[in-house]
């Protein structure tokens, strides 16, 4: 009864902040999901694999373009397929799981900090920081699996901290469940990340014996959660585990020819930029944390933020999305540091950081203005639709004005809320103002749909590697031939039942001759790829391009 009355008292005192966070999430994460076109090569992939699951009824083995696609397990595809089933085959549906995952991660942090922080406002501040970090936001409104993975990892690692503080084994069971779900989303990272967080923390706390005694509970639970699908995929596709473990994990982590090879320091500028606009308050955060490292939550958050960051940095293959699981603890540390800093009566470092941010925003606005008026440094970001850059300037100026207002506030809570809300207009506007070059080269949907009438059920479609996922998604086909370089589906096309759809240039030339006057055949490629291949086959009867992609009919 006492806890219930405390909850209602807390809700009354913090109600306006909680409502503000809900409105923030809905405004920038949910409302704009259907505005932007589908971007290659990720969003069309994470729409098409679930679409083919629904169409084929095969919910065990992922397929892309009708061929085996073993790069990831199934949980992310299942969630996207559920979203598609509810909302239809559209941009909103394929992005909704990412967005709702970011929201759940934020909610998990809010609950954790409400329970273990000494400040009423720190949970709100941590949630605000997390939701407005540029990397969290950018990934949260984009269709990739990293936001879903990060949600399960956040739930898992938070559950272990609950166990550490309360010694109730139910938290270990929840920890194992979340690890199992994370494994079904993206594989063995689901175990590696919690291990590199928890082991150093328990050693730091001198409780490694307890770790050894209780490890069997989450391990057994995670196995029970993941085992049914693991067995079913092995029985259906016996080669899955060989490819998934050795190629997708070991090779990516260690091999010199791994995908996305980058230097050790690659994630340093990534996390600095990804934590914007809060990066500019780092001096205040450090000042507030340096003498407050004795509480278990701060120590745990340090291990949670730093150890996975180092783990991902050691990997040979790197993408900025990999460090997303570091942002929940980073928000915890930033909120704790800022709260301690303000509690000490200081404000100077925050004001200086805000002024530096004002300077950066001003430089960006001036650079965009110069680019649009003069064309410097060689290409305008917006040529065909000048209203876009004007809208971008308005978004930057709104952000600028918000920071000015925040710096004038004497009330700490109001100062931080306005600071966090300041870039919201720009975040919302960003969906409307993608640069012309991005639309032309990374969003083939409109171009493909302009030719949808030329695609009949018996039309033979041949595609180059870059647009093949979009060709499948927009034309609802899973039988597209691929010319020359098949990229990520080359493994699936190497199977005996699919290799006939992987064409050499000579085979494609013979196919054109074979079906001339008998069947409609189209070739879809990027503009650069078409320029490279076109000298080797006959002149098409129909040819169209938007400068980024080519549609050729034979």
C-alpha positions as CSV (number, residue, x, y, z in Angstrom):
1,X,0.0,0.0,0.0
2,X,2.9,2.3,0.9
3,X,4.5,1.7,-2.5
4,X,1.2,2.4,-4.3
5,X,0.8,5.7,-2.6
6,X,4.4,6.6,-3.3
7,X,3.8,5.8,-7.0
8,X,0.7,8.1,-7.2
9,X,2.6,10.9,-5.3
10,X,5.5,10.6,-7.7
11,X,3.2,10.6,-10.7
12,X,1.5,13.8,-9.5
13,X,4.8,15.6,-9.0
14,X,6.3,14.5,-12.3
15,X,3.2,14.1,-14.4
16,X,4.0,17.0,-16.8
17,X,7.5,15.6,-17.5
18,X,6.2,12.1,-18.2
19,X,3.5,13.5,-20.5
20,X,6.1,15.6,-22.3
21,X,8.3,12.5,-22.9
22,X,5.3,10.5,-24.3
23,X,4.5,13.4,-26.7
24,X,8.2,13.7,-27.6
25,X,8.3,10.0,-28.5
26,X,5.1,10.0,-30.5
27,X,6.1,13.2,-32.4
28,X,9.5,12.3,-33.5
29,X,9.5,8.5,-33.5
30,X,6.0,7.4,-34.6
31,X,4.3,10.3,-36.6
32,X,7.0,10.6,-39.3
33,X,7.6,6.9,-39.9
34,X,5.7,6.7,-43.2
35,X,7.0,10.0,-44.7
36,X,10.4,9.0,-46.1
37,X,10.9,6.7,-49.0
38,X,12.4,3.2,-48.5
39,X,16.2,3.6,-48.4
40,X,18.5,0.9,-49.8
41,X,20.2,-1.4,-49.0
42,X,18.8,-1.9,-45.5
43,X,15.2,-0.9,-45.4
44,X,14.2,-2.8,-48.5
45,X,15.9,-5.9,-47.1
46,X,14.1,-5.8,-43.7
47,X,10.9,-5.3,-45.5
48,X,11.3,-7.9,-48.2
49,X,12.4,-10.9,-46.0
50,X,9.3,-10.6,-43.8
51,X,7.1,-10.1,-46.9
52,X,8.4,-13.3,-48.3
53,X,7.8,-15.0,-45.0
54,X,4.2,-14.0,-45.1
55,X,3.8,-14.8,-48.7
56,X,5.4,-18.3,-48.6
57,X,4.3,-19.3,-45.1
58,X,7.9,-20.3,-44.3
59,X,8.5,-18.7,-40.9
60,X,11.6,-20.8,-40.1
61,X,14.2,-20.2,-42.8
62,X,14.6,-16.5,-43.9
63,X,14.6,-16.0,-47.7
64,X,15.4,-13.0,-49.8
65,X,14.4,-13.0,-53.5
66,X,13.3,-16.5,-53.0
67,X,16.8,-17.8,-52.0
68,X,18.2,-18.8,-48.7
69,X,19.3,-15.8,-46.6
70,X,21.3,-16.8,-43.5
71,X,22.8,-13.5,-42.3
72,X,20.5,-13.2,-39.3
73,X,18.1,-15.3,-37.2
74,X,14.4,-14.8,-37.3
75,X,13.1,-12.6,-34.4
76,X,13.6,-9.3,-36.2
77,X,11.9,-10.6,-39.3
78,X,9.0,-12.0,-37.3
79,X,8.4,-8.6,-35.6
80,X,8.6,-6.8,-39.0
81,X,6.2,-9.4,-40.5
82,X,3.8,-8.9,-37.6
83,X,3.9,-5.1,-38.2
84,X,3.3,-5.7,-42.0
85,X,0.4,-7.9,-41.2
86,X,-1.1,-5.1,-39.0
87,X,-0.2,-2.0,-41.0
88,X,0.2,-3.3,-44.6
89,X,3.3,-3.4,-46.9
90,X,4.5,0.1,-46.4
91,X,7.2,2.3,-45.0
92,X,5.5,2.8,-41.7
93,X,5.1,-0.9,-41.1
94,X,8.8,-1.8,-41.7
95,X,10.0,1.0,-39.4
96,X,7.5,0.6,-36.6
97,X,9.4,-2.2,-34.8
98,X,12.6,-0.2,-34.7
99,X,10.7,2.9,-33.3
100,X,8.7,1.0,-30.7
101,X,12.0,-0.8,-29.6
102,X,13.6,2.6,-29.0
103,X,10.6,3.6,-26.9
104,X,10.7,0.4,-24.9
105,X,14.4,0.8,-24.2
106,X,13.7,4.4,-23.0
107,X,10.9,3.1,-20.7
108,X,13.1,0.4,-19.3
109,X,15.7,3.0,-18.3
110,X,13.0,5.2,-16.8
111,X,11.8,2.4,-14.6
112,X,15.3,1.4,-13.6
113,X,16.3,4.9,-12.6
114,X,13.1,5.5,-10.8
115,X,13.9,2.6,-8.6
116,X,17.6,3.2,-8.0
117,X,18.4,6.9,-8.5
118,X,18.1,9.4,-5.6
119,X,16.7,12.1,-7.8
120,X,13.1,12.4,-9.0
121,X,14.2,14.2,-12.2
122,X,17.2,12.0,-13.2
123,X,15.0,9.2,-14.7
124,X,13.2,11.8,-16.8
125,X,16.5,13.4,-17.9
126,X,18.1,10.0,-18.8
127,X,15.0,9.2,-20.9
128,X,15.1,12.6,-22.6
129,X,18.9,12.2,-23.3
130,X,18.4,8.7,-24.7
131,X,15.5,9.6,-27.0
132,X,17.2,12.7,-28.4
133,X,20.7,11.3,-29.0
134,X,21.2,11.5,-32.8
135,X,22.3,7.9,-33.2
136,X,19.4,6.5,-31.1
137,X,16.9,8.6,-33.1
138,X,18.5,7.9,-36.5
139,X,18.4,4.1,-36.0
140,X,15.0,4.2,-34.2
141,X,13.2,5.6,-37.2
142,X,15.1,3.4,-39.7
143,X,14.3,-0.2,-40.5
144,X,17.3,-2.2,-39.2
145,X,17.5,-4.8,-36.5
146,X,19.9,-2.9,-34.2
147,X,17.1,-1.1,-32.3
148,X,15.4,-4.4,-31.6
149,X,18.6,-6.0,-30.5
150,X,19.4,-3.1,-28.3
151,X,16.0,-3.3,-26.7
152,X,16.4,-6.9,-25.7
153,X,20.0,-6.3,-24.5
154,X,18.8,-3.3,-22.4
155,X,16.1,-5.5,-20.9
156,X,18.6,-8.3,-20.2
157,X,21.4,-6.2,-18.7
158,X,18.9,-4.2,-16.6
159,X,17.3,-7.5,-15.3
160,X,20.7,-8.6,-14.1
161,X,21.2,-5.4,-12.2
162,X,17.8,-5.9,-10.5
163,X,19.0,-9.4,-9.5
164,X,22.3,-7.9,-8.1
165,X,20.4,-5.4,-6.0
166,X,17.5,-7.6,-4.8
167,X,18.9,-11.2,-5.1
168,X,15.6,-12.5,-6.5
169,X,16.2,-15.3,-9.0
170,X,13.2,-14.3,-11.1
171,X,15.4,-11.5,-12.4
172,X,17.9,-14.1,-13.6
173,X,15.1,-15.9,-15.4
174,X,14.1,-12.6,-17.1
175,X,17.7,-12.0,-17.9
176,X,17.9,-15.4,-19.7
177,X,14.6,-14.8,-21.6
178,X,15.9,-11.5,-22.9
179,X,19.2,-13.0,-23.9
180,X,17.4,-15.7,-25.8
181,X,15.3,-13.2,-27.6
182,X,18.3,-11.1,-28.5
183,X,20.0,-14.2,-29.8
184,X,17.0,-14.9,-32.1
185,X,17.4,-11.3,-33.3
186,X,21.1,-11.1,-34.2
187,X,23.0,-14.1,-32.9
188,X,25.8,-14.6,-30.5
189,X,26.2,-10.9,-29.6
190,X,23.3,-11.6,-27.3
191,X,25.6,-13.5,-25.0
192,X,28.9,-11.6,-25.7
193,X,27.6,-8.1,-24.8
194,X,26.1,-9.1,-21.4
195,X,29.2,-11.1,-20.5
196,X,31.6,-8.2,-21.2
197,X,29.3,-6.0,-19.0
198,X,28.6,-8.3,-16.1
199,X,31.9,-10.1,-15.6
200,X,33.9,-6.9,-15.1
201,X,31.2,-5.4,-12.8
202,X,31.1,-8.5,-10.6
203,X,34.9,-8.6,-10.4
204,X,34.9,-4.9,-9.5
205,X,32.3,-5.5,-6.8
206,X,34.1,-8.6,-5.5
207,X,31.2,-10.9,-6.1
208,X,32.5,-13.2,-8.8
209,X,31.6,-16.3,-6.7
210,X,27.9,-15.4,-6.9
211,X,28.3,-15.0,-10.7
212,X,29.6,-18.6,-11.0
213,X,26.9,-20.0,-8.7
214,X,24.0,-18.5,-10.5
215,X,25.1,-18.5,-14.2
216,X,23.3,-21.7,-14.9
217,X,19.9,-20.1,-14.5
218,X,20.0,-17.5,-17.3
219,X,22.0,-19.9,-19.5
220,X,19.3,-22.6,-19.2
221,X,16.6,-20.1,-19.7
222,X,18.2,-18.6,-22.8
223,X,18.7,-22.1,-24.2
224,X,15.0,-23.0,-23.6
225,X,13.9,-19.8,-25.4
226,X,16.1,-20.2,-28.5
227,X,16.4,-24.0,-28.8
228,X,13.1,-24.7,-30.6
229,X,13.9,-22.5,-33.6
230,X,17.6,-23.6,-33.5
231,X,16.5,-27.2,-33.9
232,X,13.9,-26.4,-36.6
233,X,16.3,-24.3,-38.7
234,X,18.9,-27.1,-38.5
235,X,16.4,-29.7,-39.6
236,X,15.2,-27.6,-42.5
237,X,18.5,-26.0,-43.5
238,X,21.4,-28.0,-42.2
239,X,24.0,-25.5,-43.5
240,X,22.6,-22.6,-41.6
241,X,24.8,-22.8,-38.5
242,X,28.0,-23.3,-40.4
243,X,27.4,-20.1,-42.4
244,X,25.9,-18.1,-39.6
245,X,28.7,-18.9,-37.1
246,X,31.8,-18.9,-39.2
247,X,31.0,-16.3,-41.8
248,X,28.6,-13.9,-40.0
249,X,30.4,-14.0,-36.6
250,X,34.0,-15.3,-36.7
251,X,35.0,-13.9,-40.1
252,X,33.3,-10.6,-39.4
253,X,35.1,-10.2,-36.1
254,X,38.6,-11.4,-37.1
255,X,39.2,-11.7,-40.8
256,X,41.2,-9.1,-42.8
257,X,38.6,-9.3,-45.6
258,X,35.6,-8.9,-43.2
259,X,32.7,-6.7,-44.2
260,X,33.1,-3.0,-43.3
261,X,36.7,-3.2,-42.1
262,X,37.6,-0.1,-40.1
263,X,40.4,1.0,-37.7
264,X,40.2,0.5,-33.9
265,X,39.3,4.2,-33.3
266,X,36.3,4.2,-35.7
267,X,33.7,4.3,-33.0
268,X,35.2,7.3,-31.1
269,X,34.0,10.0,-33.5
270,X,30.8,7.8,-34.0
271,X,29.9,8.0,-30.3
272,X,30.8,11.7,-30.1
273,X,28.5,12.5,-33.0
274,X,25.9,9.9,-32.0
275,X,25.5,11.5,-28.5
276,X,24.7,14.9,-30.0
277,X,23.4,17.3,-28.8
278,X,24.4,16.1,-25.4
279,X,28.1,15.8,-26.3
280,X,28.6,19.5,-25.6
281,X,27.6,19.0,-22.0
282,X,30.3,16.3,-21.5
283,X,32.5,18.6,-19.3
284,X,29.7,19.1,-16.9
285,X,28.9,15.3,-16.9
286,X,32.5,14.4,-16.2
287,X,32.7,17.0,-13.4
288,X,29.5,15.6,-11.8
289,X,30.7,11.9,-12.1
290,X,34.3,12.1,-11.0
291,X,33.7,12.0,-7.3
292,X,30.5,9.9,-7.5
293,X,31.6,6.5,-8.7
294,X,30.8,4.5,-5.5
295,X,27.2,3.7,-6.2
296,X,26.5,0.3,-7.8
297,X,24.3,1.8,-10.5
298,X,27.1,4.2,-11.7
299,X,29.7,1.4,-11.7
300,X,27.3,-0.9,-13.6
301,X,26.6,1.8,-16.1
302,X,30.3,2.4,-16.6
303,X,30.9,-1.2,-17.3
304,X,27.8,-1.3,-19.5
305,X,28.9,1.7,-21.6
306,X,32.7,1.1,-21.8
307,X,33.2,-2.6,-22.1
308,X,30.9,-3.2,-25.1
309,X,32.4,-0.2,-26.8
310,X,35.9,-1.7,-26.4
311,X,34.6,-5.1,-27.5
312,X,33.1,-3.7,-30.7
313,X,36.2,-1.6,-31.3
314,X,38.4,-4.8,-31.3
315,X,36.2,-6.3,-34.1
316,X,37.6,-5.9,-37.6
317,X,34.2,-5.2,-39.2
318,X,32.5,-2.1,-37.9
319,X,29.2,-0.1,-38.5
320,X,28.0,2.8,-36.4
321,X,24.9,0.9,-35.6
322,X,26.9,-1.7,-33.6
323,X,27.4,0.6,-30.6
324,X,23.7,1.4,-30.1
325,X,23.7,-0.8,-27.0
326,X,26.1,1.6,-25.4
327,X,23.6,4.5,-25.5
328,X,21.2,3.4,-22.6
329,X,24.1,3.4,-20.1
330,X,25.6,6.5,-21.6
331,X,22.3,8.3,-21.0
332,X,22.3,7.0,-17.4
333,X,25.8,8.3,-16.8
334,X,25.0,11.6,-18.5
335,X,21.9,12.1,-16.4
336,X,23.7,11.2,-13.2
337,X,26.6,13.5,-14.0
338,X,24.4,16.4,-14.9
339,X,22.2,15.9,-11.8
340,X,25.3,15.8,-9.5
341,X,26.8,18.8,-11.3
342,X,23.6,20.9,-10.8
343,X,23.2,19.7,-7.2
344,X,26.6,21.2,-6.5
345,X,25.3,24.6,-7.5
346,X,27.3,24.8,-10.8
347,X,26.0,25.8,-14.2
348,X,28.9,27.3,-16.1
349,X,30.0,24.2,-18.0
350,X,26.5,23.7,-19.2
351,X,26.2,27.2,-20.4
352,X,29.6,27.1,-22.1
353,X,28.6,23.8,-23.8
354,X,25.3,25.3,-24.9
355,X,27.1,28.3,-26.4
356,X,29.5,26.1,-28.3
357,X,26.5,24.2,-29.7
358,X,25.0,27.5,-30.8
359,X,28.2,28.2,-32.7
360,X,28.1,24.8,-34.4
361,X,24.5,25.2,-35.4
362,X,25.2,28.6,-36.8
363,X,28.1,27.3,-38.9
364,X,25.9,24.5,-40.3
365,X,23.1,27.0,-41.2
366,X,25.6,29.3,-42.9
367,X,27.3,26.5,-44.7
368,X,23.9,25.3,-46.0
369,X,23.0,28.8,-47.1
370,X,26.3,29.3,-48.9
371,X,26.0,25.9,-50.6
372,X,22.5,26.6,-51.9
373,X,23.3,30.2,-53.1
374,X,26.7,29.5,-54.7
375,X,26.9,25.7,-55.3
376,X,30.1,25.6,-53.2
377,X,31.9,23.1,-52.9
378,X,30.7,21.8,-56.3
379,X,27.2,20.4,-55.9
380,X,24.1,21.8,-54.3
381,X,22.4,19.6,-51.7
382,X,19.0,20.6,-53.1
383,X,18.5,21.5,-56.7
384,X,15.0,20.5,-57.8
385,X,13.1,21.5,-54.6
386,X,14.5,24.7,-53.1
387,X,11.8,24.6,-50.3
388,X,13.7,21.8,-48.7
389,X,16.8,23.8,-47.9
390,X,14.6,26.7,-46.6
391,X,12.8,24.2,-44.4
392,X,16.2,22.9,-43.2
393,X,17.3,26.4,-42.3
394,X,14.1,26.9,-40.4
395,X,14.7,23.7,-38.5
396,X,18.3,24.8,-37.6
397,X,17.1,28.2,-36.5
398,X,14.4,26.6,-34.3
399,X,17.0,24.5,-32.7
400,X,19.2,27.6,-32.2
401,X,16.3,29.5,-30.6
402,X,15.6,26.6,-28.3
403,X,19.2,26.5,-27.0
404,X,19.1,30.3,-26.4
405,X,15.9,30.0,-24.4
406,X,17.3,27.0,-22.4
407,X,20.5,28.9,-21.4
408,X,18.4,31.7,-20.0
409,X,16.5,29.4,-17.6
410,X,17.4,29.5,-13.9
411,X,15.3,26.4,-13.1
412,X,17.5,23.3,-13.8
413,X,14.6,21.0,-14.8
414,X,13.2,23.6,-17.3
415,X,16.7,24.3,-18.7
416,X,17.3,20.6,-19.4
417,X,13.9,19.9,-20.8
418,X,14.1,22.9,-23.2
419,X,17.6,21.9,-24.2
420,X,16.5,18.3,-25.0
421,X,13.3,19.5,-26.9
422,X,15.1,22.1,-28.9
423,X,16.1,19.9,-31.9
424,X,12.7,18.3,-32.2
425,X,11.5,20.5,-35.1
426,X,14.7,19.7,-37.1
427,X,14.3,16.0,-36.3
428,X,10.8,16.0,-37.7
429,X,11.7,18.2,-40.7
430,X,14.6,15.9,-41.6
431,X,12.2,13.3,-42.9
432,X,10.9,15.7,-45.5
433,X,14.2,17.1,-46.7
434,X,16.4,14.3,-47.8
435,X,19.0,15.6,-50.2
436,X,18.4,15.2,-54.0
437,X,21.4,12.9,-54.3
438,X,20.1,10.6,-51.6
439,X,16.7,10.3,-53.2
440,X,18.1,9.6,-56.6
441,X,20.7,7.1,-55.5
442,X,19.3,5.5,-52.4
443,X,15.5,5.6,-52.9
444,X,14.5,3.7,-56.1
445,X,10.9,3.2,-55.0
446,X,9.2,6.0,-56.9
447,X,11.2,5.3,-60.0
448,X,10.3,1.6,-59.9
449,X,6.6,2.3,-59.3
450,X,6.6,4.6,-62.4
451,X,7.2,1.4,-64.4
452,X,5.0,-1.0,-62.5
453,X,2.5,-1.3,-65.5
454,X,5.3,-2.8,-67.5
455,X,5.7,-5.7,-65.1
456,X,3.3,-8.6,-65.7
457,X,3.3,-11.9,-63.7
458,X,5.3,-13.6,-66.6
459,X,7.7,-10.7,-67.1
460,X,11.3,-11.9,-66.7
461,X,13.1,-9.4,-64.4
462,X,16.9,-9.2,-64.2
463,X,18.5,-6.9,-61.7
464,X,22.0,-5.8,-60.6
465,X,22.9,-6.3,-57.0
466,X,22.1,-2.9,-55.5
467,X,18.4,-2.5,-56.4
468,X,17.4,-6.2,-56.3
469,X,15.8,-6.0,-52.8
470,X,13.8,-3.0,-53.8
471,X,12.8,-4.7,-57.1
472,X,11.4,-7.6,-55.1
473,X,9.7,-5.4,-52.5
474,X,8.0,-3.0,-54.9
475,X,7.0,-5.5,-57.6
476,X,6.1,-8.2,-55.0
477,X,8.4,-10.7,-56.8
478,X,10.8,-13.4,-55.4
479,X,12.0,-14.8,-58.7
480,X,14.3,-12.0,-59.9
481,X,17.5,-13.0,-61.8
482,X,20.7,-11.3,-60.6
483,X,23.4,-10.2,-63.0
484,X,27.1,-10.7,-62.3
485,X,27.8,-9.6,-58.7
486,X,25.1,-11.0,-56.4
487,X,26.4,-9.5,-53.2
488,X,24.7,-10.6,-50.0
489,X,22.5,-13.2,-51.7
490,X,25.4,-14.9,-53.6
491,X,25.4,-17.6,-50.9
492,X,21.7,-18.4,-51.5
493,X,22.2,-18.2,-55.2
494,X,25.0,-20.8,-55.1
495,X,22.5,-23.5,-54.1
496,X,21.6,-26.0,-56.9
497,X,18.0,-25.0,-56.9
498,X,18.8,-21.3,-57.3
499,X,22.1,-21.0,-59.3
500,X,20.2,-20.7,-62.6
501,X,19.1,-17.2,-61.5
502,X,22.7,-16.0,-61.1
503,X,23.7,-14.8,-64.6
504,X,26.9,-13.9,-66.2
505,X,26.9,-11.1,-68.7
506,X,27.2,-13.7,-71.5
507,X,24.3,-15.7,-70.1
508,X,22.2,-12.5,-69.9
509,X,23.0,-11.7,-73.5
510,X,21.8,-15.1,-74.6
511,X,18.7,-14.8,-72.5
512,X,17.8,-11.5,-74.4
513,X,18.3,-13.3,-77.7
514,X,16.2,-16.3,-76.6
515,X,13.2,-14.3,-75.5
516,X,13.3,-11.6,-78.1
517,X,9.7,-11.1,-79.4
518,X,8.4,-13.9,-77.2
519,X,8.5,-12.7,-73.6
520,X,8.9,-9.3,-72.0
521,X,12.3,-9.0,-70.3
522,X,13.4,-6.0,-68.2
523,X,16.8,-5.1,-66.7
524,X,17.0,-2.9,-63.6
525,X,20.3,-1.5,-62.4
526,X,22.0,1.5,-60.9
527,X,23.1,4.1,-63.5
528,X,26.8,3.3,-63.0
529,X,26.2,-0.5,-63.3
530,X,24.2,0.0,-66.5
531,X,26.9,2.0,-68.0
532,X,29.4,-0.8,-67.3
533,X,27.2,-3.6,-68.6
534,X,25.3,-2.0,-71.6
535,X,28.1,-2.4,-74.1
536,X,27.9,-6.1,-73.9
537,X,24.2,-6.6,-74.8
538,X,21.8,-5.3,-77.5
539,X,20.1,-1.9,-77.4
540,X,16.9,-2.1,-75.4
541,X,13.5,-1.3,-76.9
542,X,12.7,0.9,-74.0
543,X,15.1,2.8,-71.7
544,X,14.4,5.2,-68.8
545,X,16.6,6.6,-66.1
546,X,16.3,9.1,-63.2
547,X,20.1,9.5,-63.0
548,X,20.5,7.0,-60.2
549,X,18.7,3.9,-61.7
550,X,18.0,2.5,-65.1
551,X,14.9,0.5,-66.3
552,X,15.6,-1.2,-69.7
553,X,13.0,-3.3,-71.5
554,X,13.9,-5.9,-74.2
